[in-house]
């Protein structure tokens, strides 16, 4: 990835000031590259959750405003807290293992110079098992991350949170690069936690699952992303990625059934 240009959004190129907001927890290994790619913003806000690996110190050394928030209510509420802590209404929400590519940075600057919308989605490119996925579930993985907070906010979902908006959404060119650099074992552990959280949320909402969902949900997911969206073109990493996604669908509904039986 090319280094970020040394200028701010508040230069004459843009009429809008921008805050980049990031939530972290023991993300020192990934955060430096994320901060470098976001250096064009007017400010960077890092909301940390008591990291023990020097994340907060690293963020402060790189010019970020660091806020410690020990209370954890889930990813959605934590990201919304970060958005509300920003000094500017226009915010770009990043994860610590994401990078703003040079083409995406140019698109963001152009959008802020003459906003045609109050919310923008961007293609996210995921690196999995050493390969940048370009098909299937891994790409374009559209993600709404740039918005005017007066017209949008994060949902309260504890996992698989999303931005809710009352305004039409425009799209940006250029990829948001997602490279977690985690091992496959760590990725599987994370997916197991996520499916448990999803099942608990469905249970609290009074949802039920049956054999049809257990069988059809993974099958339809495989057909959509591996076949129709050409996931097979991403080779073995693409196959493993969709296989895990299909297992997640099965596990989520199986865990929901178990919760209801208990």
Buried (B, 14 or more C-beta within 10 A) or exposed (E): EEEBEEEBBBEEEBEBBBBBBBBBBBBBBBBBBBBBBBBBBBBBBBBBBEBEBBBBEBBEEBEBBBBEBEEEEBBBBBBBBBBEBBEBBBBBBBBBBBBBBBEBBBBBBBBBBEBEBBBBBBBBBBBBBEBBBBBBBBBBBBBBBBBBBEBBBBBEBBBEBEBBBEEEBBBBEBBBBBBBEBEEEEBEEEBBEBBBBBBBBBBEEEEEBEEEBBEEBBEEBBEBBBEEBBBBEBEEBBBBBBBBBBBBBBBBBBBBBEBBEE
